[in-house]
Amino acid sequence: MLPSLSRGPRLALVLALGAGYLGWYGHGHTAYAKGDDDEESGDDAVQSDDEDGGEEDRDQPLVTSGGLFTMKTYPVSELLRPLTITQNITQARLAIGTDLSSLGAFGSAGLSLEGQYGVADNFMVIGGFTNAYNFKQFSVYGGFEGSLVYDLLDIRLAANLHRFAVPRFCNVEMPTDVMGCKDDMGAFKALPDGNYDAGKTQFSVDIGFPFRYSLNPEIAIIALQTLMTVDFNEASHTNADGTKVVENGSTPDLNPSVGIATNPVPQLSLVAFAQLRVIDFNTDAGNFQIPVTGRVEFSPNQQLDLGLEFTLLNIKPPDPQKPLDNRFLSLFVQGRFGK
């Protein structure tokens, strides 16, 4: 039998248990009440943060659901822009270019207009008209680009009706008024003299797998804007002595590209890339061409880009030409409009 407690201890025990119960019950209800207050204060805090931070974040590249952009939130920074342009946004590019080669500087020009339209956020149609050397060289193309892995890897297909300009050389029917075609010893230089003839028009399909991998927010590797070209007819010309020269046969060409892009500041984009052109998949050294292009682009806002492209047409030319002998410069303006 348990010993009985006296009245004093029993009263103390009851009071202690009662205080403990009330304390626990009150604690539970206080927690619920505090939770409601927290939610309200949390909502207020979020609203306050939005209100306070709105001004700070106004220039940030805000995105819509799924990480996709609208025209109002389209990034100024080139590296933050998606590979395929956003749905219902149109981008148009107007460029003017000129030959800057050693003997043909500013002797010819060309005007180009190209465009892209976002059918969906991961699919766009492309098309344009480009030309150079006083319309002796041109390209009319149209096709599409779609995402295989969004914002990392695309596929690009375009039908292309084009022709190349055929340069005249100093030692082939040299015009008497071309300065600089002879060296100090009076011998002809094996250089384009700044005059061009129109080659034969060719129909092709261009295939590319545009790829961009960002190493960090300011630097990215870009590659395979072009990979190969499937030609459907031969492009050739006949020299004055009657010999036939084939510039490009009906065999597919290999033309992969690779480069690096950087945004040192959001408004400024610097890009350098090279393309390996192996005509007709002929791997003889004389058929290799490696054009290298540098581009500087300034974007004052989401709607406008201004830029310059400088191209060395072949940094592995046949002897005795030098990598810097054949050059081309173009200036462009690019605008976007849409939703």
Secondary structure, DSSP 8 states (H G I E B T S, - for coil): ------HHHHHHHHHHHHHHHHHHHHHHHHHHHHHHHHHHHHHHHHHHHHHHHTTTTTTS----GGG---TTT--SSGGGS-SS--TTEEEEEEEEEEE--TTTTTS-EEEEEEEEEEEETTEEEEEEEEEETTTTEEEEEEEEEEEEETTTEEEEEEEEEEE-EEEEETTSS--TT-TT-B-TTS-B-SSEEEEEEE---EEEEEEE--EEEEEETTEEEEE-S--EEEESS-EEEE-TTS-EEEEE-SS-EE--EEEEEEEEETTEEEEEEEE-EEGGG--SGGGEE--EEEEEEEEEETTEEEEEEEEES-SS--TT--TTSSEEEEEEEEEEEE-
